[in-house]
Amino acid sequence: MRFGSQAARLDDSVLYLRVPRLFEDLALAWLDGRIPRLIDKLTRVQLLVLDDFGTDSLTDQQRFHLFEIDRREGPTSPTPYRIVNAHRIVLQGDTMRKQKQPPS
């Protein structure tokens, strides 16, 4: 999240999301009609940090939603590109998500 922290210090708007949660939110928004509002929220930030991207294959609907986020254009959009400018960061060392062993 260092990129996000640095961007925030420079007064850029930043939104951090885990991709599985993003897709859950997008699916629910699609069902209840909030999808335009949610897509608008996602496209207004200058830096969208997507964590855990690529751990599962994408459905057609998920690809469509990412395309909608990626093709953001208009006066409120900082740039017409997003995913094109993505960076993959490979982390070294042990994961912090190890499940704790139950006491014996």
Secondary structure, DSSP 4 states (H G I P E B T S, - for coil): -HHHHHHHHTT--EEEEEHHHHHHHHHHHHHHT-HHHHHHHHHHSSEEEEESTTSSPPPHHHHHHHHHHHT--STT-S-S-SGGG-------S--TTPPPPPP-
